[in-house]
């Protein structure tokens, strides 16, 4: 099943656009191969508001953020995770408003990304939330109620926020409207990621608001296709190993031949994440930089 991506986003930069009776979005001007058109900052509420993922610390964006909250009281700053296109503007926003920040925790629990690949989105190592939230916690404001939905995988501290009044889920980078999500070890974990996608499939949210891309208005098939894509990638890796394609660069060249080469470093990290899962599950083995099928995987067929 192909993922029904929405690869258009007709939205003005740094202007507030109403999406529902309670939800507005401000699109930061930070487009790129990992951010699509830019980071969507969500403002929820009327006079008292919550800001979700304040975005990058860029002068133009901070000016627009000031305009977006003018005349309103910011009571909550919610952060899905600590990549530099999501959380850095939380610091000045907190300074202006005095509102506390809410998140699962600081970046990566101290982990540092390895492998010599610098991801464009980078880690915001300075962010520490005022309030650490866990799965199932409820955050209440004047006119809005959020349920915290822990979704590790893209990062170990990734948290989605469900707006109960509209059955809407703010998905950060866990689910994106325009592309699949990068999972890069050691902080990213493919087994956790796939489990987190299954967790959302079991929910009854009626709309998903990703930080990058347009809202997803039919979540169930979108999420199922997202999960199937990961299973397909896993099967492609197993096929590579069966054919003797046993290094990550060779797998990426074969599996991502039609993908923008600027994304190949990120693809290599996702392949690594799949391989770590396969090794941990006993379906593959690693010797130096080379991988091979385990005896168990040779006896079994592709994943289903």
Secondary structure, 3 states (H helix, E strand, C coil): CCCCCCCCCCCCECCEEECCCCEEEEECCCCECCCECCCEEEEEECCEEEEECCCCCCHHHHHHHHHHHCCCEEEEEECCCCECCCCCHHHHHHHHHCCEEEECCCHHHHCCCCCCCCCCCCECCCCCCCEECCCCCEEEECCEEEEEEECCCCCCCCEEEEEHHHCEEEEECCCCCCCCCCCCCCCCCHHHHHHHHHHHHCCCCCEEEECCCCCECCHHHHHHHHHHHHHHHHHHHHHHHHCCCCCHHHHHHHHCCCCCHHHHHHHHHHHHHHHHHHHHCCCEEEECCEEEECHHHHHCCCCC
